[in-house]
Amino acid sequence: MSCVRFVRLATAVATACLAVPVAAQGPGNLQGLVVTANRLPQPEWAAAAHTTILYGADLERAGIEYVADALRQLPGVALVRGGSFGAITSLFLRGGESDYVQVLIDGVRVNEPGGAFDFASLTTDNVERIEIVRGPASALYGSDAVSGVIQIFTRRGSGQPRGDLSFQGGSYGTRRWQGGLSGGTNSLSYAFSVGRNETDGILAFNNQFRHATATGRVQGQLDEATDASVSVRYEDRRFHYPTDGSGNLVDENAHSFGDALSINVDAGRRWNDVFETRFGVNVHESDSGTEDAPDGPADTLGFHGFKSLADLRRTTVGARAIWRPGEGTSIAAGTELEQQSVRDFSESLSQYGPSAANSRNERGNRAFYAQLSEFRGPAALNAGVRLEDNERFGSAMTWRAGAAWRPASSGTRVRASAGTGIKEPTFYETYATGFATGNPQLEPEESASLEAGLDQELGGIARLSFTGFRQSYRNLIQYTFSPPEPGGPNYHNVARARSHGLEAEASVAAGAVRLSSFYTYLDTEVEDSGFDEGPSATFVEGEPLLRRPRHTIGASAFARIASGIGLDLNVRRTGERSDRDFSAWPANPVTLSAYTLVDLAASFEVGSGAGRPGIRLTLRVENLLDESYHEVWGFAAPGRAVYVGGSMAVGGG
């Protein structure tokens, strides 16, 4: 997406801001409430599914620049990065596939059609909070919410105008900066940020990663009953990857690139004390591709050049009505119309001659959903159902139900939830031509889940939490070289798997010290391997799913040791995982060794006061013990890294 195109779109959004009253307070900014779990602002205790909230202020203090690094310290979460900074970063939630988690930024779905999402370039710039909901949520959010939902809310401005600027530099040639401007009143508020991250990477040759982000959020209120908001996010990235899929150096010219633009407009009106309507439009478009110049150095495979480009767009229009017939009761019903499109282009030049291919495909989806939330004394109940009507796979229904019970003054909370989820086929699985043939008759992959949990407050300073879950995955799509019918499609719904486990957490907050810890036990198994067989199979019946650790344990501590001085310590132990060595044929089964990571950060606040800028200095050490480890076989992870930074804020109140 060109800069000119971005400016035009941004201008259009600014025009919309002038024409539409903008929300004074988005639901994601309400303290003490969780939004994502039930798609309505509700108290945190009422969330039946296991839900975690991360706050941007805590991430900023600890010097955490990427959302992936923030998620690593949570139970039920396994993140896998293929080597250096900028490499593809996948998230496995409760053992589900990496495309089983729906990711939203200010309500905009940023997954590719079919669920894929790369966390490599998702930064914490301008983040107010992150909500993580585990378990199927397709009844609320549609396709891709198979194992959970992660929603990021950007900051809302308030008070006198405030400007801030931060920077960080250190190991591996890292340079980062970010600036922002925010402020506002009850009738109009704004928050904007822009930032850039650069690193030379962990390899000694051509392993750079460049990434820039710009975000904006404007909210306001026309009158006491009408509100609206507009949010925009743009990012641009470039990553050099001189290695092949096994981690071997093959070509110093190869790099991937991409940019993405997300726009969301949301408006609502409360007609009276019991009835409210909301309307929203959002667009997410990304251009991404790979390129290898044939005339550069270290083309070890011979004279070979290639280029690929994919333009993906998903546009969603939604409306819903919320009826509150009595105290403690909310009934919501809505509809969503979504249009997805993809344009692909590829070109190759080698010693065998040139070749090129291009395609354009699209599909639409209509959805209708209804949701009930009920509060009765210490009990909270919720239930929802959603019907999808897709141009390709037809109709699909998902549901979800849950309950939470919190007796007064006991400090105890009991919760349980169950539900189903779906993931639509990717465009390639549906429409592929050439080497592989897509299958337009594919059905969605499906999941069903049950979880139960117990939370206990102890003396007002400590908390224990236990969650057990079981999830099944059916109709998994697989590729086969030998279609059941000669000349037929290569993709079919044939496989099945399951996962179950335990997530345990403990936390203590006493004065200037906060301690927390977690443990995850995860057991996964392939129940039906489908077509995947032979010595190089990656999906083997009776064996665990790849790259999912059975045991993960972690602990965090924050201590304010003096006025303006704070220390953050994170320790995480990741157990052994199964993988494959793809550098040889057949791809031999291998075991990734367990490893322990220790991160330490210190923050120093100086010079703040009336009329003076607030200044914070930070020191962060990642992988303090210089552990040597792999998250993907053949791709070494970064060693010890030291970063020094600072931030300054002017104005505000």
C-alpha positions in Angstrom: 0.0 0.0 0.0 1.7 3.2 -1.1 2.1 6.3 1.1 -0.2 8.3 -1.2 -2.9 5.7 -0.8 -2.5 5.7 2.9 -2.8 9.5 3.0 -6.0 9.4 1.0 -7.5 6.8 3.3 -6.4 8.7 6.4 -8.0 11.9 4.9 -11.2 10.0 4.3 -11.2 8.8 7.9 -10.6 12.4 9.2 -13.6 13.6 7.1 -15.7 10.8 8.7 -14.6 12.1 12.1 -16.0 15.5 11.3 -19.3 14.1 10.0 -20.0 11.5 12.8 -20.2 12.2 16.5 -17.3 10.4 18.1 -17.4 8.3 21.3 -16.5 9.8 24.6 -15.7 6.5 26.2 -15.1 3.3 24.4 -16.1 0.1 26.3 -12.5 -1.1 26.3 -11.4 1.8 28.6 -13.8 1.1 31.5 -11.8 0.2 34.6 -12.8 -3.0 36.3 -14.7 -4.3 33.3 -13.9 -6.9 30.7 -15.4 -6.5 27.2 -14.1 -9.3 25.1 -15.4 -12.3 27.1 -19.1 -11.4 26.5 -18.9 -8.6 23.9 -20.5 -6.3 26.4 -18.8 -4.4 29.3 -19.3 -6.6 32.4 -17.5 -7.0 35.7 -14.4 -9.2 35.5 -15.8 -11.7 37.9 -18.8 -12.4 35.6 -16.5 -13.8 32.8 -17.1 -17.6 32.8 -14.2 -18.3 30.5 -10.6 -18.0 31.7 -9.8 -14.3 31.0 -6.6 -12.3 31.5 -6.1 -8.6 31.2 -2.7 -7.0 30.5 -2.3 -3.2 31.0 -0.2 -1.0 28.7 1.3 1.0 31.6 2.8 -2.2 33.1 4.2 -3.2 29.7 5.7 0.2 29.1 7.3 0.3 32.6 9.0 -3.1 31.9 10.2 -2.0 28.5 8.2 -4.7 26.6 8.0 -3.7 23.0 6.2 -6.6 21.4 2.8 -8.1 22.2 4.2 -11.6 21.8 6.7 -11.0 24.6 3.9 -9.9 26.9 1.8 -13.0 26.1 4.7 -15.4 26.9 4.1 -14.9 30.6 0.5 -16.2 30.6 -0.8 -19.7 31.3 -2.1 -21.7 28.3 -0.1 -19.7 25.8 2.8 -21.1 23.7 4.6 -18.7 21.3 7.0 -19.9 18.6 9.3 -17.7 16.6 11.4 -19.0 13.8 14.7 -17.5 14.9 15.6 -13.8 14.8 13.4 -10.7 15.4 10.9 -10.3 12.6 10.6 -14.1 11.8 7.2 -15.6 11.7 5.8 -15.8 15.2 2.9 -18.2 15.9 0.7 -18.5 18.9 -0.7 -21.9 20.1 -3.5 -21.3 22.7 -4.4 -24.4 24.7 -2.8 -26.6 22.1 -4.9 -25.3 19.2 -3.4 -24.6 15.8 -1.6 -21.2 15.2 -4.6 -20.0 13.1 -7.2 -20.8 15.8 -7.0 -17.5 17.7 -8.9 -14.5 16.5 -7.0 -11.2 17.0 -8.8 -7.9 17.1 -7.4 -4.4 17.4 -10.0 -1.9 18.5 -12.7 -4.3 17.2 -11.1 -4.9 13.8 -10.3 -8.5 12.9 -6.7 -8.5 11.6 -6.3 -12.3 10.9 -6.0 -13.4 7.3 -9.1 -15.1 5.9 -8.7 -18.6 7.3 -7.3 -17.5 10.6 -3.5 -17.0 10.1 -1.8 -14.2 12.0 1.8 -13.3 12.4 2.7 -11.7 15.8 6.2 -10.8 14.7 5.5 -7.1 14.1 2.6 -6.4 16.6 4.0 -3.9 19.0 2.7 -2.4 22.3 2.7 1.1 20.9 -0.3 3.1 22.3 -1.8 0.0 23.9 -4.2 0.7 26.8 -4.9 -2.9 27.6 -5.0 -6.4 26.1 -7.7 -8.9 26.9 -7.1 -12.6 26.4 -10.1 -15.0 26.5 -9.5 -18.7 26.3 -11.8 -21.2 24.7 -14.1 -21.2 21.6 -15.8 -17.8 21.1 -17.2 -18.2 17.5 -20.7 -17.7 18.9 -19.6 -14.1 19.6 -16.9 -13.4 17.0 -17.4 -15.9 14.2 -14.7 -17.8 12.3 -11.2 -18.3 13.6 -12.2 -17.9 17.3 -11.5 -21.7 17.9 -9.2 -21.6 20.8 -9.7 -18.1 22.0 -9.7 -14.4 21.3 -7.1 -11.7 21.9 -8.3 -8.1 21.7 -6.1 -5.0 21.9 -7.5 -1.7 22.9 -5.5 1.4 22.1 -5.4 4.4 24.5 -8.1 7.0 24.9 -6.9 10.5 25.4 -8.2 12.7 28.3 -7.3 15.9 30.1 -4.9 18.6 28.9 -2.9 17.9 25.8 0.0 15.6 26.5 3.0 14.7 24.4 5.4 11.9 25.0 8.5 10.5 23.3 10.4 7.3 24.1 13.5 5.7 22.7 15.4 2.5 23.2 18.7 1.0 21.9 21.0 -1.9 22.5 22.0 -5.3 21.4 21.8 -6.6 17.8 21.9 -3.0 16.5 18.5 -2.3 18.0 17.0 1.2 17.6 13.5 2.0 18.7 11.5 5.2 19.1 7.9 6.1 19.6 6.0 9.4 20.1 2.4 10.3 20.9 0.0 13.1 21.4 -3.2 12.7 23.4 -5.8 14.8 25.3 -9.5 15.6 25.3 -12.7 16.3 27.2 -15.9 14.4 27.9 -17.2 15.5 24.6 -14.1 14.9 22.4 -10.9 13.1 23.0 -7.9 12.0 20.8 -4.8 9.8 21.0 -2.2 9.4 18.3 1.1 7.6 18.1 3.9 6.9 15.6 6.9 4.6 16.1 9.7 2.8 14.4 11.7 -0.3 15.4 14.9 -1.5 13.7 17.3 -4.3 14.4 20.2 -5.9 12.5 19.1 -9.4 13.7 21.0 -12.2 15.4 22.9 -13.4 12.3 26.1 -11.9 11.1 24.7 -11.3 7.6 21.6 -9.7 6.1 19.1 -10.4 8.8 17.7 -7.0 9.3 14.1 -6.2 10.5 12.5 -2.8 10.0 9.0 -2.0 11.3 7.0 1.2 11.6 3.6 1.8 13.2 1.1 4.7 13.3 -2.1 4.6 15.3 -4.9 7.1 16.0 -8.1 7.0 18.0 -10.7 9.8 18.2 -13.8 9.6 20.4 -16.6 12.0 21.3 -20.2 12.4 22.3 -22.8 14.5 20.5 -25.2 14.4 23.3 -25.9 12.3 26.4 -27.3 9.5 24.3 -25.2 9.4 21.2 -21.5 8.4 20.9 -19.1 7.2 18.3 -15.4 6.5 17.7 -12.9 6.2 14.9 -9.7 4.3 15.1 -6.9 3.8 12.6 -3.8 1.6 12.6 -1.1 1.4 9.9 2.1 -0.6 9.9 4.9 -1.3 7.4 7.6 -4.0 7.8 10.5 -5.5 6.0 12.4 -8.7 7.1 15.5 -10.3 5.5 15.6 -14.0 5.8 18.8 -15.5 4.2 17.9 -19.1 5.4 15.6 -21.8 4.1 12.9 -23.6 6.0 15.5 -25.6 7.9 17.6 -22.7 9.0 20.4 -23.2 6.4 22.0 -20.2 4.7 20.9 -20.2 1.1 20.3 -16.7 -0.2 21.3 -13.3 1.3 18.9 -11.5 -1.2 15.6 -12.9 0.0 13.3 -10.7 2.1 9.7 -10.4 3.0 7.7 -7.2 3.2 4.2 -6.0 4.0 2.0 -3.2 5.1 -1.5 -3.3 6.7 -4.2 -0.7 7.3 -7.1 -1.1 9.8 -10.0 1.4 10.1 -12.9 1.1 12.5 -15.9 3.4 12.8 -18.3 2.6 15.7 -21.4 4.6 16.7 -24.2 4.0 19.2 -27.3 5.5 20.7 -29.1 4.8 23.9 -32.8 5.5 23.1 -34.0 5.1 26.7 -33.0 3.3 29.9 -33.6 -0.2 28.4 -32.8 0.0 24.7 -29.6 0.8 22.8 -28.4 0.3 19.3 -24.9 0.2 17.8 -23.5 0.3 14.3 -20.0 -0.4 13.1 -17.9 -0.6 9.9 -14.4 -1.8 9.8 -11.8 -2.5 7.0 -8.6 -4.4 7.2 -6.3 -4.5 4.2 -2.8 -5.9 3.9 -0.2 -6.1 1.1 2.5 -8.7 1.7 5.0 -10.6 -0.3 8.5 -11.9 -0.8 11.3 -10.9 -3.2 14.7 -12.3 -4.2 16.8 -10.3 -6.6 18.6 -12.7 -9.0 21.7 -10.5 -9.4 22.7 -10.2 -5.7 25.4 -11.9 -3.6 25.2 -15.4 -2.1 22.6 -16.8 -4.4 23.8 -20.3 -3.4 21.0 -22.1 -5.3 22.2 -20.7 -8.6 20.7 -18.0 -10.8 17.2 -17.8 -9.3 14.9 -14.9 -8.7 11.3 -14.7 -7.5 8.7 -12.3 -6.4 5.3 -12.7 -4.9 2.6 -10.3 -3.8 -0.8 -10.8 -2.1 -3.4 -8.2 -1.4 -5.9 -9.3 1.3 -9.0 -7.3 2.3 -11.8 -8.0 4.7 -14.7 -5.5 5.1 -17.3 -5.9 7.8 -20.5 -4.1 8.5 -22.4 -4.9 11.7 -25.4 -3.7 13.6 -26.8 -4.9 17.0 -29.5 -4.0 19.4 -29.2 -4.3 23.2 -32.3 -4.7 25.4 -32.2 -4.5 29.2 -35.8 -5.5 30.2 -34.9 -5.6 33.9 -32.2 -5.1 36.4 -29.4 -7.5 35.7 -30.7 -8.8 32.4 -29.2 -7.9 28.9 -30.3 -9.4 25.6 -28.3 -8.5 22.5 -29.0 -9.5 18.9 -27.2 -8.5 15.8 -26.1 -9.2 12.3 -22.8 -8.9 10.4 -22.0 -8.8 6.7 -18.4 -9.5 5.7 -16.7 -9.5 2.3 -13.3 -11.0 1.8 -11.1 -10.7 -1.3 -7.5 -11.7 -2.2 -5.3 -11.0 -5.2 -2.2 -13.0 -5.7 0.7 -12.6 -8.1 4.0 -14.5 -8.4 6.9 -14.5 -10.8 9.9 -16.8 -10.9 13.1 -16.7 -12.9 15.6 -19.5 -12.8 18.0 -21.6 -15.0 14.9 -23.5 -16.2 13.2 -20.4 -17.5 10.6 -17.8 -16.4 7.1 -18.5 -15.0 4.3 -16.4 -13.6 0.9 -16.8 -12.1 -1.9 -14.6 -10.7 -5.4 -15.0 -9.4 -8.3 -13.1 -7.8 -10.9 -14.6 -5.6 -13.5 -13.4 -3.1 -16.3 -14.7 -0.8 -19.0 -13.2 1.4 -20.5 -14.2 4.7 -23.6 -13.2 6.6 -24.0 -13.9 10.3 -26.8 -13.5 12.8 -26.3 -13.8 16.5 -28.1 -13.5 19.8 -26.8 -13.3 23.4 -28.3 -13.4 26.9 -26.5 -12.1 30.0 -28.2 -12.5 33.4 -27.1 -11.3 36.9 -28.9 -12.8 39.9 -27.3 -11.9 43.2 -24.0 -13.8 43.3 -24.6 -15.6 40.0 -23.9 -14.5 36.4 -25.2 -16.5 33.5 -24.5 -16.0 29.8 -25.5 -17.8 26.6 -25.1 -17.1 22.9 -25.8 -18.6 19.5 -24.6 -17.6 16.0 -25.5 -18.7 12.5 -23.1 -18.2 9.7 -24.2 -18.2 6.0 -21.1 -18.4 3.8 -21.0 -18.3 0.0 -18.7 -21.3 -0.1 -19.2 -23.6 2.8 -22.9 -22.9 3.4 -24.3 -22.6 6.9 -22.8 -23.3 10.3 -24.0 -22.8 13.8 -22.0 -22.2 16.9 -23.0 -21.8 20.5 -21.6 -20.9 23.9 -22.9 -20.9 27.5 -21.3 -20.2 30.9 -21.9 -19.3 34.5 -20.0 -17.7 37.3 -20.9 -17.8 41.0 -19.3 -15.5 43.6 -20.9 -15.6 47.1 -20.7 -12.4 49.0 -17.7 -11.9 51.4 -16.2 -15.4 50.7 -13.6 -14.4 48.2 -14.5 -17.5 46.2 -15.5 -17.6 42.5 -16.6 -20.8 40.7 -17.0 -20.7 36.9 -17.8 -23.1 34.0 -18.3 -22.6 30.3 -18.8 -24.7 27.2 -19.0 -23.9 23.5 -18.1 -24.6 19.9 -16.0 -22.8 17.3 -15.2 -22.9 13.6 -12.4 -21.9 11.3 -13.2 -21.3 7.6 -10.8 -22.7 5.0 -8.1 -20.5 3.6 -8.3 -19.0 0.2 -5.5 -21.3 -1.0 -7.2 -24.4 0.3 -10.3 -23.4 -1.5 -9.1 -21.9 -4.8 -5.5 -23.2 -5.4 -4.5 -24.1 -9.0 -1.3 -25.4 -10.5 0.9 -27.5 -8.2 -2.0 -28.0 -5.8 -5.8 -28.0 -6.5 -8.1 -26.3 -4.1 -11.4 -27.8 -2.9 -14.5 -25.4 -3.1 -16.5 -28.0 -1.1 -14.4 -27.8 2.0 -16.2 -27.4 5.3 -15.0 -25.3 8.3 -12.7 -26.9 10.9 -14.6 -27.3 14.2 -13.9 -27.4 17.9 -15.9 -28.1 21.0 -14.7 -27.2 24.5 -15.6 -27.5 28.2 -13.8 -25.8 31.0 -14.3 -25.3 34.8 -12.4 -23.0 37.2 -12.1 -22.0 40.8 -10.7 -18.6 42.0 -10.0 -17.8 45.6 -9.0 -14.5 47.2 -6.9 -14.8 50.4 -6.9 -12.0 52.9 -7.3 -9.3 50.3 -3.6 -9.6 49.2 -3.4 -13.0 47.5 -5.3 -14.9 44.8 -5.3 -18.5 43.6 -6.8 -19.7 40.3 -7.3 -23.1 38.8 -8.8 -23.9 35.4 -9.2 -27.3 33.8 -10.2 -27.7 30.1 -10.8 -30.2 27.4 -11.1 -29.3 23.7 -11.6 -31.4 20.6 -10.8 -30.5 17.0 -12.7 -32.1 14.1 -12.8 -31.8 10.3 -9.2 -30.7 10.1 -8.1 -29.8 6.6 -5.1 -31.7 5.2 -3.2 -31.8 1.9 -2.5 -35.1 0.0 -0.3 -35.7 -3.0 -2.7 -38.5 -4.1 -6.3 -37.2 -4.1 -9.0 -39.9 -3.5 -10.3 -39.1 -7.0 -7.7 -38.8 -9.8 -7.5 -35.2 -10.9 -9.5 -34.2 -7.9 -8.7 -31.6 -5.2 -5.7 -32.0 -2.9 -7.4 -30.7 0.3 -10.0 -32.5 2.4 -11.6 -32.5 5.8 -10.1 -35.7 7.2 -8.2 -35.3 10.5 -9.0 -35.0 14.2 -7.1 -34.0 17.4 -7.7 -33.1 21.0 -6.1 -31.3 23.9 -6.8 -31.1 27.6 -4.9 -29.5 30.5 -4.7 -27.4 33.6 -3.9 -23.7 34.1 -2.9 -22.6 37.6 -2.1 -19.1 38.8 -1.1 -17.5 42.1 -0.5 -13.8 42.9 0.4 -11.7 45.9 0.3 -7.9 46.2 1.6 -6.5 49.4 2.7 -2.8 49.6 5.4 -2.1 47.0 5.8 -5.7 46.0 3.7 -7.8 43.5 4.4 -11.4 42.9 2.7 -13.8 40.5 3.3 -17.3 39.1 1.7 -19.7 36.7 1.9 -23.4 35.6 0.4 -25.0 32.5 -0.1 -28.7 32.0 -1.0 -29.5 28.4 -1.7 -32.9 26.9 -2.4 -33.0 23.1 -3.0 -36.0 20.9 -3.6 -36.7 17.2 -6.7 -38.9 17.1 -7.0 -39.3 13.3 -4.0 -38.5 11.1 -6.0 -38.4 7.9 -3.7 -38.4 4.9 -0.5 -37.5 6.8 1.5 -40.7 6.9 5.0 -42.0 6.1 8.4 -41.3 7.6 8.1 -37.5 7.3 4.6 -37.2 8.7 4.0 -34.2 11.0 0.5 -35.3 12.2 0.9 -38.8 13.5 -2.0 -40.7 15.2 -1.4 -41.2 18.9 1.4 -38.6 19.1 1.3 -35.1 20.5 0.9 -32.0 18.3 4.2 -30.4 17.3 5.9 -27.5 19.3 3.4 -27.6 22.2 5.2 -28.1 25.5 3.6 -30.4 28.1 4.8 -28.3 31.0 5.3 -24.6 31.3 6.0 -22.7 34.5 6.7 -19.0 35.1 7.0 -16.4 37.8 7.0 -12.6 37.8 7.9 -10.0 40.4 7.7 -6.2 40.6 9.1 -4.2 43.4 9.3 -0.5 44.0 12.5 -0.3 45.9 12.5 3.5 46.3 10.7 6.5 45.2 10.6 6.4 41.4 12.7 3.2 41.1 11.1 -0.1 40.1 12.3 -3.6 39.2 10.6 -6.2 37.1 11.7 -9.8 37.0 10.3 -12.6 34.8 11.3 -16.2 34.8 9.8 -18.8 32.4 10.6 -22.5 32.1 9.4 -24.2 28.8 9.4 -28.0 28.7 10.4 -30.3 25.9 8.5 -30.3 22.6 8.2 -32.5 19.6 9.4 -31.2 16.2 10.8 -32.3 12.8 14.2 -31.8 11.2 13.2 -30.6 7.7 16.8 -30.3 6.5 16.8 -33.9 5.4 14.5 -36.4 3.8 12.7 -37.9 5.4 12.1 -35.2 8.0 13.2 -37.0 11.1 11.4 -36.6 14.4 13.4 -34.5 16.9 12.9 -33.2 20.4 13.4 -29.6 21.3 15.1 -29.3 24.6 13.6 -27.6 27.6 14.9 -24.1 28.4 14.7 -21.4 31.0 14.6 -17.6 30.3 15.2 -14.8 32.8 14.3 -11.2 31.9 15.2 -8.3 34.2 14.1 -4.6 33.8 14.6 -1.5 35.9 12.9 1.8 35.6 13.9 5.2 37.1 11.5 8.1 37.2 13.3 11.5 37.5 12.6 15.1 37.1 8.8 15.0 37.2 6.8 17.7 38.9 4.5 20.7 38.3 5.6 22.4 35.2 8.4 20.0 34.5 8.4 17.0 32.1 8.1 13.5 33.4 11.2 11.5 32.6 11.7 7.8 32.9 14.9 5.8 32.2 14.7 2.1 31.6 17.2 -0.8 31.5 16.1 -4.2 30.2 18.1 -7.4 30.0 16.4 -10.3 28.0 17.7 -13.8 28.4 19.9 -12.8 31.3 21.5 -16.2 31.6 22.3 -16.3 27.9 20.4 -19.6 27.4 20.9 -21.3 24.1 17.6 -22.7 22.8 15.4 -23.3 19.8 11.7 -22.6 19.4 11.8 -24.1 15.9 14.3 -26.9 15.0 17.3 -25.4 13.1 16.6 -21.8 14.1 18.6 -20.5 17.0 16.8 -18.0 19.2 18.4 -14.7 20.4 21.0 -14.8 23.2 21.5 -12.3 26.0 20.4 -8.8 25.0 20.7 -5.5 26.8 18.5 -2.4 26.0 18.7 1.1 27.4 15.9 3.6 26.9 14.2 6.6 28.1 10.9 8.4 27.8 9.6 12.0 28.4 6.1 13.2 28.8 5.1 16.9 28.6 1.7 18.3 29.6 -1.3 16.3 30.7 -2.8 16.3 34.1 
